[in-house]
Amino acid sequence: MRNAVGLGFSASMLGLSMLWGAALPAAAGPAVNQFEVKDLEIEQGEVEIEDQADFSFGQPRRKSTEVDGETVFDDNEIARQRHSLELSFGLTSRFKSTVGVELEEERFDEPDDFAQARAFGDLKATEIQFEGVAVLIPIENNGVGIGAYYEFQVPRGDEAKTLFLGSIVQAVDGPWSATGNFAFVKFIGGEARDEKWDFAYFTQVKYEMSDRLALALEAFGTIDRLGHSGRPSEVSALIGDQDQHRVGPVVYYTFKPERRPTSKADDGDGGSVTVGVGYLLGLNENTPDSTLKLAVEVEF
C-alpha cells in the first residue's frame, strides 16, 4: 500500500506539473471556491481521487464604469465551467492532506470592449491547491464534531495567492447530518497588492436514505471584502463588492465496483465511488442564475 501511495503521489504531481506548464493567469475577484462541503470522515491510509466540477448558466451582467475616460469592468469571478482535480491521503485518523489543480473557462480579466466583457476564454489550468483537514473533536456515532482546515491556492502569473483558514462543524443524528464550513480568506501578494480578507461559507443538511443514496440541501457563498480590509483599486471602489450566494438540492449515489480477488487473502474490496449531482440557484445579481454541480469521488 505504501508503495502504491508513493507511486500515485508521484504520478499525480507529474500530471499537475504538465497541466501547470500550460496554465494562464486566473482572474482576480471574490474568493469563490469549489462547491464542496468538507466533513470529518477521515480514515488512515485511505486514498481519494476527486473531480469537483460546476457549470454556470445565466451569467450576471458585467458592471462597468469610466476611469480617466476609459471604460473598465468589474472583476467579479465567474467561470462558465470549472474542474478541481484532487488527490487526498489520510495520513492519520485525524488528518488528511490534499493536492490538486483547478481548470476554469473564465471571463477575460481585462476585456477590450463590451463584446469581450461578455465572452469567456478557453478551459485552462489556473492554479495549484494544497489543503489539509484536521479533526479536533471526532464524532462518536451520533453527536457533534469539530475540525479545522486550510487551503492554499497558488495561481499562475501575477494574481494574488489565496489562503482559506476555516472551521468544520458537523452534527450527526441517525440518518441526518448537518455540516458547516466557515472560512476567512486572505489574499496574499499579486500585482494589485490588494491584500483583502473575504468570508466564505459551505453548508449542507443531508439525509441518508440508504447505504447508497443520500439527499442534501447545500448552500455556498462569499462575502467580498470584510470591513475596510485590503487596498481596493479605483474600479473596485467605484463598482463595489461582488458577494455571491447559491443554494439548491444535491443527490449523492455511492456504489462499489466489482473486482475479482487476486489471492485468497484478497477479499475483493475495490473501494467505492460516489457521484453527486446538484442544481444551485443564484440568490443575487452578482451570481449566475443557476449552477450545475457534478462531483465524482473514488476512495480506495
N, C-alpha and C positions, 0 to 999 in steps of 0.2 A: 504493500500500500504506500509506504513512504517513497519508494522509487517511482511509483506511478504518479503520486502527487508532485514529486520533483520534476518529472518529465512534462506533466501537464502544465506546471507553472512556467517552465522554460518555453514551451510551445506557445503559451498564451502571451508571454512577454515578447516573443518574436513576432507574433501576429500584430500585437499592439504597435510595435516599432514600425512595421511595414505600413500600417494604416496611418500612423503619426507622420511618416515622411511625406504623405500626400495631403496633409491637412492644411486648411486655411484658417485665418483668424476668426474667432467667434465674435458675434455682435455683443456690445455692451447693453446693459439694461437690468431690470429687476431679476432677482435670483429665482428663476423658475426651474426647479429641479425635476427629476423623473417622478412620475406619478406612482410611487411605491411607498407602502407603509411598512416600516421595519418593526419586527416583533422580537420577542425574547427567546425564540426557539433556536437553540444552538446545540449542536452535537459534536463532540470532539472527534476529529478525523474525517468529518463529512466534507465532501466537495460539492459545490453548487456552480452550475453554469446557467446564466440568465440572459434573456433579452427583454428589456423593458422598452416597449415601443408605444408611440402615440401618434395619431394622425388628426390634425385640426381642420375644421370646416367653418365657413362663415367668419373670415378674418376681420378683426376690427379695423375701422378706418384709421389710417395713419395720420397723426396730427402733424401740423407744420406751423412755422412762424417765420417772420422775417428778422434777420440779424445782419446789420450793415448792408441792407439792400439785397441780401441773398436769401433764398428760401432754404430753410433747414427743417429736418424731420425728426420726430421723436425716436428714442432708442428702445421702444417697447419690444421686449424679446418675444418674438413669435416664430415658431417653427411649423411648417406645413407637415413635416414628418420628422420623427426623431427616434433613434435607436440607442439604447445604452447596453453594451455588451459587457458582462461582468463575470469574473471568476472569483469565487469565495472559498475560504478554507476555515473550518472550525479548529482553531489552534488549541483551544481548551474547551471545557464545557461552559465557559463563561465569556469567551472572547472569540470573535470572528473577524477575519481580515479579508478585504476585497480589493481587487484591482480591476479597472475597466476602461473602456474608451467610449466616447459618445460621438454619434454621427447625426448631423442635422441638415435638413433642407430649410434654410432660414432666409429671412429678409436681408436685403442688401444693407450693409452697415451705414454707408454714406451714399444714398442714391443721388443721381444727377438730375432727375426730374420726377414728376408725379407718376408717370408710367412705370419707371423703375422702382419707385417707392412702394408700388402695389405688387411688384414681382418678387420671385424667390430665386435663389441661386440653386446650384446642383447639390445633391446629397454628398456631404463631405465629412470626414472626421474633424472634430472641432476641439476636443480636449481629452486629456487623460485624467482618470479619477482614482483616488486612493481613499479607502474607507475602513473604519474599524467600529465594531459594535461590542459593547461590554454589558454583561448582566450584573447589576449591583444587588438587587433583591430578586431571586428567582421565584417563579410561581410554583407552588406546591399543590398539584391537582387544580382545585379551584382557588381563587383569591386574586391578589393584586401583586404585580411585579414591577420593578423599576430598573431602567437601564440608561445608558448614555451612548452617544455615537458622535463620530466626527466624519466629515467628508471633505477632502481637499481636491479641488478641481484646478488643473493646470492647462490653460488654453494655449494654442499656438499663436505666436505673434505678440503684439503689444497690448493685448487686452488684459484686464485685471484678473488675478487669481481669486478664487472664492473659497472660503473656509466656513463650513457648516459645523456649528457646535450645538448639539441638541440632546434632548432627553427623550426617553421612551417610557410611556406609562401604559400598562396592559392589565386589564381585568378579565378574568375568565369565570364563567358560571355555567357549568354543563356545556351544552352546545353553543352557548352565546359567548361572544368575546367583544371587547371594546379596546381599541388601541389608538394612542395618540403620539405623534412625533412633533415636538415643538423645538424650533431651532433659530438661533441668532446666526446671521450670515455676514461675514466680514469680507469686504473687497480689499485686496492687497495689491499695491503697485499698479501697473498698467500705464499706458501712455497718458490718459487723462488725469491720473493721480487722484481720482475721486474715491477715497477710501471710506466709503459709507458703510452703514450697518442696515441690513434688511431683517425682516422676521418672516419665517416660513412655517406652515403647519401642514401635516399629513395625517388624516384621521380615518378611522374605519370602525364600523359596527358590523359584525359578521355572525351569521347563524349557520352552523354545520348540519345540513340535513342528513348526511351520511358520511362514511369514510371517504367517499369520492366527491360529493357535491356540496358546495357551500355558496351561500348568497350573502352579499355585502352591500353596504351603503358607504361610499367613500367621499371625502371632501379634501380638496387641496387648495392652498392659497399662499400668496406672498404679499406682504405689506412693504412697499418700496420706500426706502429711506426713513429710518426711525429718527424722529426728532429733527435736529439740525445737523446730523452726522455727515461726515464727508465734506467734499468741496464740489458742489454741483456746477456743471457748466452753465453758460448763459442760456443755452437751449433748454436744459433740464429745469432751470429756474423759471423760464417763461411758460413752458408747457405743463410742468407739474409732475407729480408722481404717477406711476403706472401700476397700481395694485392689480393683481389678478386673482380670481376666485372661481372654483369649479366644484360641482357636486353631482353624484349620479350613482346608479347601481352597477355592480360588478359581479359576475358569476365565475366561480373557480371550480375546475374539474381536475381531479387527480387520478392517475392510473399508474400501474406498474407494468412496464414492458416485459413480455415473456422472454426468458433466457434459459437456454439449456445448461445444466450444470456441467462443468468440465472435469470434475472429480467427485469422489464420494464425500469429500469434506466440503464441497461447494453446495450450498443449499439452493442456488439458482436465483437468489435475491439480487436483481439488477438495479435496485434503486427505484425512484419514482419520478414521474413527470407531472407537473401542474401547469395547466393552461388557464389564464384569466382573461376574460373579455368584459369590457365595461363601456358605458356611454356617459360622458360627463358633460353637464350643461354649464355654459359660462354665465356668471352672475352679474357681470358689469360690462361697461362699454370697452374696457381695455382687454377683455378676454374673448377668444374665439367663441362663436355661438355654441359649438359642440366639439367634443374631442373623443375620438375612439381610442380606448386603451386596450393594448394587447400585450400580455405578459406570458412568457414561457420560462419555466424553471425546471432544471434537471438536477436531481440530487442522487449521489451515489457514494 
